[in-house]
Amino acid sequence: MDKRIIECVPNFSEGRNKETIKSITDAIESVSGISLLDVDPGEATNRTVVTFVGSPEDVVEAAFRGVKRASELIDMRKHHGAHPRMGATDVLPLIPVSGVTLEECAEMSRTLARRIADELNIPTYCYEAAAFTPERKNLAVCREGEYEALPEKLGHEGKGADFGDRAFDDDAARTGATTVGARDFLIAVNFNLNTTSTRRANAIAFDVREKGRPKREGGKPNGKPMTDANGNVIMLPGTLKGTKAIGWYIDEYGIAQVSMNITDINATPLHVAFDEVCRAAAARGIRVTGTEIVGLVPKRTLIEAGRHFLHKQQRSTGLPDAEIMRIAVKSMGLDELTPFKPEEKVIEYMIAPASDKSLIDMTCSAFAEETASESPAPGGGSISAYMGALAAALGTMVANLSAHKAGWDDRWEEFSNYADGGQLLMDHLLHLVDEDTAAFNRIMSAIQMPKSTPEEKTLREKALEEATLYATEVPLRTMEAALDVFPLLEAMASTGNPASVSDAGVGALAARSAVLGAELNVRINAAGLKNRQQADRLTEEAAAIAAKAIEAEARVLKTVNSKIK
């Protein structure tokens, strides 16, 4: 289950005063859930680019605090720098990383822009996915004329800010205007070539980048660029949407590269760009020998790539994430120049707090020892969820072995689909291992609430009822998820690799135990509910699921035993 993570990359109009920059980043980091990934000041541009990530709520709050501090410390009337700018916080994009859509980020951006205008009195424009008009999707349109043009733009229809628009005044003169928006994640990547020719690298870049190359007279490389009736150069577009690229030579490595920014990773995922650059290079007698990712990437980028290359090999994609990413690394040569370490390049791994320890991150022996200790959690609910996860893992294993069985090449996709489904079930049940323990801890927290006054007693009773209901619903979800494993196990027992049929049988035993074990937790927790109608409903649902699991186990074992005979 993906965590909800977004990235924010605000650009502040100060790149020289280290104390000012530190004060702004301190304001951002004052939000506890934020991970500050990068601070990149530029003296000539007099501009600092800050990168931080976290949950949407935390990132939006941190962004607001950063804008507020910048407005207090940066006076745009005194600002000079080489980079285009029009505000103390010049541009502020929100970027979806995982579990959040671009549309959701756009809505957050508009809400943030309104808050900046209302609470800080800073005029704000909305751009990219958050834009209210097609023209303002382009940042250059919003920032046209830069800071110096604000007196002619603010308060003027069609040119004024989207929020906080008014005539140019002293406050606007001091803070300038801020452009807030939402855009997709940008991947900076270099494709290594077995050539030292910058010209040939450029030719490949022009073949693939969206902008393409100028159309020339006679179709000759040295022909004069052709123009349209308005005098604009006619461009022959490249093959990859949402990309910008050039060719260059890197002294450090002694090779030429195609350097690319993928600005729309939905239109052009990394693996698609890799394959297309390989094709364009081969057409010019050149090979792509490897790939270099600059900065960080979302986890899904590597997962999508790994699945793509496994699919091309007609191999099952129902594998753990770590194995899928390893395939991506090897397929694109991400480790050709330097070792590629996912824990240092994947955003989700970079921001995982060191203190965020979970039961499923333990070794098998540590988990068993923790269960055996005098601590009441993890208990039967977590163990039931883990048995369900093991049942799904066994079904997935049989599917993967079947997909790779000699002579069954025409069935690889059938079994790959089963394995994909098994991985999802396993991940869900592993999540429930920790959620069950969290549910128990929630009950303990409610029990420990004060109860000295009638008001405190009422609050404590309400919290305890809610926590008990939650602790009843979690094992019911474990039952549902474990029951969902049986179709996979039945299919693998019937049509999977016959040499592994016993593994499907063990999976059925584990799945039934998971269901029946979780049912005990539903019943014991439901007994503590004051709402007896709700308690009866939950226990009846649990009993029905248990009966189905017993029947499903019998079907799988009948098939398994018939094949073993």
C-alpha positions in Angstrom: 0.0 0.0 0.0 1.6 3.2 -1.2 2.1 6.0 1.4 0.7 9.4 0.4 3.8 11.4 -0.5 4.3 14.7 -2.4 7.3 16.8 -3.1 7.7 20.5 -3.0 10.4 22.5 -4.8 10.1 26.2 -3.9 12.5 28.7 -5.5 13.3 31.6 -3.1 14.8 34.9 -4.3 17.9 34.7 -2.1 21.0 32.8 -3.0 23.8 34.7 -1.2 22.8 35.3 2.5 23.3 32.0 4.2 21.5 33.1 7.4 18.4 34.1 5.4 18.4 30.8 3.6 18.9 28.8 6.8 16.0 30.7 8.5 13.7 29.8 5.6 14.6 26.1 5.6 14.3 26.1 9.4 10.8 27.3 9.0 10.1 24.5 6.6 11.7 21.9 8.9 9.6 23.1 11.8 6.9 20.8 10.5 7.8 17.4 12.0 6.8 15.2 9.2 9.0 16.9 6.6 12.2 15.5 5.1 14.4 18.2 3.6 16.3 16.6 0.7 18.2 19.4 -0.9 19.1 23.1 -0.6 20.8 24.5 -3.7 21.7 28.2 -3.5 23.1 30.1 -6.6 25.1 33.2 -6.1 24.9 34.5 -9.6 21.1 33.8 -9.9 20.6 35.0 -6.3 18.1 32.2 -5.9 17.8 29.0 -3.8 16.0 25.9 -4.9 14.8 23.8 -1.9 13.4 20.3 -2.2 11.4 18.6 0.6 8.9 15.8 0.8 6.3 14.3 3.2 2.6 13.7 3.5 0.4 16.2 1.6 -0.8 17.9 4.8 2.7 18.3 6.2 4.2 19.5 2.9 1.5 22.1 2.4 1.9 23.4 5.9 5.7 23.5 5.5 5.4 25.3 2.2 3.2 28.0 3.8 5.7 28.5 6.6 8.6 28.8 4.2 6.7 31.4 2.1 5.9 33.3 5.3 9.5 33.4 6.5 10.7 34.4 3.0 8.2 37.3 2.9 9.6 38.5 6.2 13.2 38.4 5.3 13.4 39.1 1.5 12.7 42.6 0.2 12.1 42.4 -3.6 12.8 46.1 -4.0 16.5 45.3 -3.4 16.7 42.0 -5.3 18.9 41.5 -8.3 20.0 38.3 -9.9 20.5 36.5 -13.2 17.4 34.3 -13.0 13.9 35.5 -13.9 11.8 36.2 -10.8 8.9 38.2 -9.5 8.6 37.3 -5.8 10.4 36.5 -2.6 9.0 33.0 -3.0 9.1 33.0 -6.8 7.6 29.7 -7.8 6.2 26.9 -5.6 5.2 23.6 -7.3 3.6 20.6 -5.5 4.5 17.3 -7.1 2.9 13.9 -6.6 5.3 11.1 -5.7 3.1 8.2 -4.5 -0.5 7.6 -3.5 -1.6 11.1 -4.7 -2.8 12.2 -8.1 -1.7 15.3 -10.1 -5.3 16.5 -9.9 -5.2 16.3 -6.1 -2.0 18.2 -6.0 -3.6 20.9 -8.2 -6.4 21.3 -5.8 -4.0 21.5 -2.9 -2.0 24.2 -4.8 -5.1 26.4 -5.3 -6.0 26.1 -1.6 -2.4 27.0 -0.7 -2.4 29.9 -3.1 -5.6 31.3 -1.6 -4.2 30.9 1.9 -0.9 32.7 1.0 -3.0 35.6 -0.4 -5.5 35.7 2.5 -3.1 35.3 5.4 0.2 36.8 4.1 -1.3 39.4 1.7 0.9 38.1 -1.2 -0.6 38.1 -4.7 -0.6 34.6 -6.1 -0.8 33.2 -9.6 -1.7 29.5 -10.3 0.3 27.6 -13.0 0.7 24.2 -14.7 -2.0 21.8 -13.5 -3.4 24.3 -11.0 -3.9 27.0 -13.7 -7.4 28.5 -14.1 -6.8 29.4 -17.8 -4.9 27.5 -20.5 -2.4 30.4 -21.0 -1.3 30.3 -17.3 -0.3 26.7 -17.5 3.0 28.2 -18.7 5.1 29.6 -15.9 6.6 32.2 -18.3 3.2 33.6 -19.0 2.5 34.1 -15.3 5.9 35.6 -14.7 6.0 37.8 -17.9 7.8 41.0 -17.3 9.1 39.7 -14.0 9.0 41.7 -10.8 9.4 45.0 -12.6 6.1 44.5 -14.5 3.9 43.9 -11.5 2.7 47.5 -11.3 1.2 47.1 -14.8 -0.2 43.7 -14.1 -1.7 43.7 -10.6 -5.2 45.1 -10.4 -5.6 44.9 -14.2 -8.2 42.6 -15.7 -6.6 39.6 -17.5 -3.2 40.3 -16.0 -3.8 40.4 -12.2 -3.2 37.6 -9.7 -5.6 34.7 -9.3 -5.7 35.3 -5.5 -5.1 38.6 -3.6 -5.2 40.7 -6.7 -5.1 44.5 -6.1 -3.3 47.6 -7.2 0.4 47.5 -6.7 1.1 48.7 -3.1 3.9 48.8 -0.6 3.3 45.2 0.6 3.3 43.9 -3.0 6.4 45.9 -3.7 8.2 44.2 -0.8 7.1 40.6 -1.3 6.4 40.6 -5.0 4.1 37.9 -6.3 4.2 34.1 -5.9 3.3 31.5 -8.5 1.9 28.3 -7.0 1.2 25.2 -9.1 1.2 21.4 -9.5 3.3 19.5 -11.9 4.4 15.9 -12.4 7.7 14.6 -11.1 10.6 15.5 -13.4 13.3 12.9 -13.9 16.8 14.0 -14.9 18.6 11.2 -16.7 21.7 10.7 -18.8 22.0 7.9 -21.3 25.6 6.8 -21.8 26.9 6.2 -25.3 29.8 4.2 -26.8 31.0 7.2 -28.6 32.9 10.4 -27.8 31.0 12.4 -30.5 28.9 15.3 -29.1 27.5 15.9 -32.5 26.2 12.3 -32.8 24.8 12.5 -29.2 23.0 15.7 -30.1 21.6 14.1 -33.2 20.1 11.3 -31.1 18.8 13.8 -28.6 17.1 15.7 -31.5 15.6 12.5 -32.8 13.8 11.7 -29.6 13.1 15.0 -27.7 9.6 16.4 -28.1 10.8 19.7 -29.6 12.7 17.8 -32.3 14.9 19.6 -34.7 14.6 22.5 -37.2 13.3 21.5 -40.7 16.1 22.4 -43.2 16.0 23.1 -46.9 16.6 20.1 -49.0 16.5 17.9 -45.9 20.2 18.4 -45.6 21.8 18.7 -42.1 23.6 21.8 -43.2 20.6 23.3 -45.1 19.1 26.6 -44.0 16.4 26.3 -41.4 12.9 26.7 -42.9 10.4 29.2 -41.5 6.6 29.5 -41.7 4.6 32.6 -43.0 5.2 34.3 -39.6 8.9 33.8 -39.7 9.0 31.1 -37.1 11.4 28.2 -37.6 9.5 25.0 -38.6 10.3 22.1 -36.3 10.2 18.4 -37.0 9.0 16.9 -33.7 10.8 14.1 -32.0 9.3 10.8 -30.8 9.1 11.3 -27.0 6.4 13.5 -25.5 7.2 15.5 -22.4 11.0 15.3 -22.9 13.8 17.8 -23.3 17.2 16.6 -24.4 20.7 17.6 -25.6 24.0 15.7 -26.3 27.2 16.5 -24.5 30.6 15.0 -23.7 31.7 14.2 -20.1 35.4 14.4 -19.4 35.1 12.5 -16.2 33.8 9.4 -17.9 35.3 9.9 -21.4 32.0 9.4 -23.1 29.2 11.3 -24.8 25.7 11.2 -23.3 22.2 12.1 -24.2 21.1 14.3 -21.3 17.3 14.3 -20.8 14.7 15.8 -18.6 11.5 13.8 -18.6 8.9 16.4 -17.6 5.9 14.1 -18.0 6.6 10.6 -16.7 3.1 9.5 -17.4 3.4 10.2 -21.1 7.0 9.0 -21.2 8.1 6.6 -18.4 11.8 6.1 -17.9 11.9 2.7 -19.5 10.1 4.0 -22.6 12.7 6.8 -23.0 15.5 4.2 -22.5 14.1 1.9 -25.2 13.6 4.8 -27.6 17.1 6.3 -27.1 18.5 2.8 -27.7 16.5 2.6 -31.0 17.6 6.0 -32.2 21.2 5.3 -31.2 21.3 2.0 -33.0 19.9 3.6 -36.1 23.1 5.8 -36.1 25.4 2.8 -35.3 25.8 3.7 -31.7 24.9 1.7 -28.5 23.5 2.9 -25.2 25.8 1.3 -22.6 24.1 2.4 -19.5 22.0 5.0 -17.7 22.7 7.6 -15.1 19.8 9.0 -12.9 20.5 12.5 -11.6 18.8 13.1 -8.3 16.0 11.0 -7.0 13.2 9.0 -8.6 9.8 7.8 -7.3 9.7 4.1 -6.5 7.0 3.5 -9.2 9.5 4.5 -11.9 11.7 1.6 -11.2 8.9 -0.8 -10.6 7.2 0.1 -13.9 10.6 -0.4 -15.6 11.3 -3.7 -14.0 7.9 -5.0 -14.9 8.4 -3.8 -18.5 11.6 -5.7 -19.0 10.3 -8.8 -17.3 7.3 -8.7 -19.6 9.6 -8.4 -22.6 11.4 -11.6 -21.4 8.1 -13.3 -20.9 8.9 -13.7 -17.2 6.5 -13.4 -14.3 6.1 -10.0 -12.8 4.7 -11.3 -9.5 7.9 -10.7 -7.7 8.9 -8.7 -4.6 9.6 -5.0 -5.3 13.3 -5.4 -4.5 13.7 -8.0 -7.2 11.7 -6.0 -9.8 13.9 -3.0 -9.1 17.0 -5.1 -9.5 15.8 -6.1 -13.0 15.3 -2.4 -13.8 18.8 -1.5 -12.6 20.4 -4.3 -14.7 18.2 -3.8 -17.8 19.0 -0.1 -18.1 22.6 -0.2 -16.8 21.9 2.1 -13.9 25.0 0.9 -12.2 27.4 1.2 -15.1 29.2 4.3 -13.9 28.6 4.2 -10.2 26.8 1.7 -7.9 23.1 2.3 -7.9 21.7 2.1 -4.3 17.9 2.3 -4.2 18.0 3.4 -0.6 19.9 6.5 -1.8 18.0 7.1 -5.0 14.4 6.2 -4.4 12.4 9.0 -2.7 10.2 6.6 -0.6 13.3 5.0 0.9 15.0 8.3 1.5 12.2 9.7 3.6 11.4 6.6 5.7 12.2 7.6 9.3 14.8 5.6 11.0 12.5 5.2 14.0 9.7 3.8 11.8 10.2 0.2 12.9 7.5 -2.3 12.1 6.9 -6.0 12.9 7.2 -7.0 9.3 10.7 -5.4 9.1 11.9 -7.9 11.7 13.7 -11.1 11.0 11.7 -14.3 11.5 13.5 -15.1 14.7 13.1 -11.6 16.1 9.4 -11.6 15.3 9.0 -15.0 17.0 11.0 -13.8 20.1 8.9 -10.6 20.3 5.7 -12.6 20.1 7.0 -15.0 22.9 7.9 -12.1 25.2 5.7 -10.9 28.1 4.4 -8.0 25.9 0.8 -8.7 24.9 1.4 -7.5 21.3 2.0 -8.8 18.8 -0.7 -11.4 19.5 -3.0 -13.8 17.8 -4.4 -11.1 15.4 -1.0 -10.2 14.0 0.0 -13.9 13.8 -3.2 -14.7 11.9 -2.4 -11.9 9.4 1.1 -13.2 9.0 -0.2 -16.8 8.4 -2.4 -15.3 5.7 0.6 -13.5 4.2 2.5 -16.8 4.1 -0.4 -18.5 2.4 -0.4 -15.8 -0.3 3.3 -16.1 -0.6 3.1 -19.9 -1.2 0.4 -19.4 -3.9 2.6 -16.7 -5.5 5.6 -19.0 -5.4 3.8 -21.8 -7.2 2.6 -19.3 -9.8 6.1 -18.0 -10.4 7.5 -21.5 -10.7 4.7 -22.4 -13.1 5.4 -19.3 -15.3 9.0 -20.4 -15.6 8.4 -24.1 -16.1 10.1 -25.6 -19.2 7.5 -26.4 -21.9 5.0 -24.0 -20.4 6.3 -20.9 -22.2 2.9 -20.2 -23.8 1.3 -19.9 -20.3 3.8 -17.5 -18.7 1.4 -14.6 -18.8 -1.5 -16.6 -17.2 0.7 -17.5 -14.2 2.3 -14.1 -14.1 -1.2 -12.6 -13.6 -1.8 -15.0 -10.7 1.5 -14.1 -9.2 0.7 -10.4 -9.5 -2.5 -10.9 -7.6 -0.8 -13.0 -5.0 1.8 -10.3 -4.4 -1.0 -7.7 -3.8 -2.7 -10.1 -1.3 0.6 -10.8 0.5 1.4 -7.0 0.8 -2.1 -6.3 2.2 -1.9 -9.1 4.8 1.6 -8.0 5.8 0.2 -4.5 6.4 -2.5 -6.0 8.6 0.2 -7.6 10.8 1.2 -4.2 12.0 -2.3 -2.8 11.9 -3.6 -5.4 14.3 -1.0 -4.6 16.8 -1.7 -0.9 16.3 -5.4 -1.6 17.0 -4.5 -3.3 20.3 -2.3 -0.4 21.3 -5.2 2.0 20.6 -7.3 0.2 23.1 -4.5 0.4 25.7 -4.2 4.1 25.1 -8.0 4.6 25.6 -7.9 2.6 28.9 -5.1 4.8 30.2 -7.2 8.0 29.6 -8.1 10.0 32.8 -11.5 9.3 34.4 -11.5 11.7 37.4 -14.5 13.8 36.2 -17.8 12.9 34.5 -16.5 14.7 31.3 -13.3 12.7 31.4 -15.3 9.4 31.9 -17.5 10.2 28.9 -14.5 11.0 26.7 -12.8 7.8 27.9 -15.8 5.6 27.2 -16.3 7.1 23.8 -12.6 6.5 22.9 -12.6 3.0 24.3 -15.7 2.1 22.2 -14.2 3.5 19.0 -10.9 1.7 19.7 -12.7 -1.6 20.4 -14.7 -1.3 17.2 -11.5 -0.7 15.3 -9.8 -3.7 17.0 -12.8 -5.8 15.9 -12.8 -4.6 12.3 -9.1 -5.1 11.7 -9.2 -8.9 12.2 -12.4 -9.0 10.1 -10.4 -7.5 7.3 -7.7 -10.1 7.9 -10.3 -12.8 7.5 -11.6 -11.2 4.2 -8.1 -10.9 2.8 -7.1 -14.5 3.8 -10.3 -15.8 2.2 -9.3 -14.0 -1.0 -6.1 -16.2 -1.1 -8.1 -19.4 -1.7 -8.9 -18.8 -5.4 -5.2 -18.4 -6.1 -4.4 -21.6 -4.1 -7.2 -23.6 -5.9 -5.9 -22.5 -9.3 -2.4 -23.4 -8.4 -3.4 -26.8 -7.0 -5.4 -27.5 -10.1 -3.3 -26.1 -13.0 0.0 -25.1 -11.5 3.3 -26.9 -11.6 2.5 -30.4 -10.3 5.8 -30.6 -8.5 4.7 -27.8 -6.2 1.2 -29.0 -5.5 2.1 -29.7 -1.9 3.0 -26.0 -1.4 -0.5 -25.0 -2.5 -1.8 -27.4 0.1 0.3 -25.9 2.8 -0.9 -22.5 1.7 -4.5 -23.7 2.1 -3.8 -24.9 5.7 -2.2 -21.5 6.5 -5.0 -19.5 4.9 -7.7 -21.4 6.9 -5.7 -21.0 10.1 -5.4 -17.3 9.3 -9.2 -17.0 8.9 -10.1 -19.0 12.0 -7.5 -17.3 14.1 -8.6 -13.9 13.1 -12.2 -14.9 13.8 -11.3 -15.6 17.4 -10.0 -12.0 17.6 -13.2 -10.6 16.1 -15.3 -12.5 18.7 -13.2 -11.5 21.7 -13.0 -7.9 20.7 -16.7 -7.7 19.8 -17.5 -9.0 23.3 -16.2 -5.6 24.6 -18.5 -3.5 22.5 -21.4 -1.7 24.1 -23.3 -1.5 20.8 -24.5 -5.1 20.8 -26.3 -4.8 17.4 -23.0 -3.8 15.8 -21.2 -6.6 17.7 -23.6 -9.2 16.5 -23.3 -8.0 12.9 -19.5 -8.3 13.0 -19.5 -11.7 14.5 -22.1 -13.0 12.1 -20.0 -11.7 9.2 -16.9 -13.4 10.7 -18.7 -16.8 11.1 -19.8 -16.7 7.5 -16.3 -16.1 6.3 -14.9 -18.9 8.5 -17.4 -21.4 7.0 -16.3 -20.4 3.5 -12.7 -20.8 4.4 -13.3 -24.3 5.8 -15.0 -25.3 2.6 -12.3 -23.8 0.4 -9.5 -25.5 2.3 -11.3 -28.9 1.8 -11.5 -28.3 -1.9 -7.8 -27.4 -2.2 -6.7 -30.4 -0.1 -8.9 -32.8 -2.1 -7.1 -31.7 -5.3 -3.7 -31.8 -3.7 -4.2 -35.3 -2.2 -5.5 -36.6 -5.5 -2.4 -35.3 -7.3 0.0 -36.6 -4.7 -1.5 -40.1 -5.0 
